[in-house]
Amino acid sequence: MNIEVIKEKVINVIKENCPYDTEDFDITADLRDNYGIDSIAIVTVLVDLEEAFDITIDSQLLTYDSFSTIEKIIDYVVKSIN
């Protein structure tokens, strides 16, 4: 799976869980500060990502810093798939 497909899928998962109606996402922007993704929403995002990519997210990495931006999430998914 190429990086663009991964990016598109990750953004779609974020869109589904974002309380704001937005089409344009800055992948380096903080999800909590810029898009209202709180701790409950991020858990839902992570579960949805596990299903979308058939991966298991390492519980040791379940910190906000590890998943605070779309860019960090994409990097994690790419590493998990490869």
Secondary structure, DSSP 8 states (H G I E B T S, - for coil): --HHHHHHHHHHHHHHH-SS--S---TTSBHHHHH---HHHHHHHHHHHHHHHT----GGG-STGGGSBHHHHHHHHHHHH-
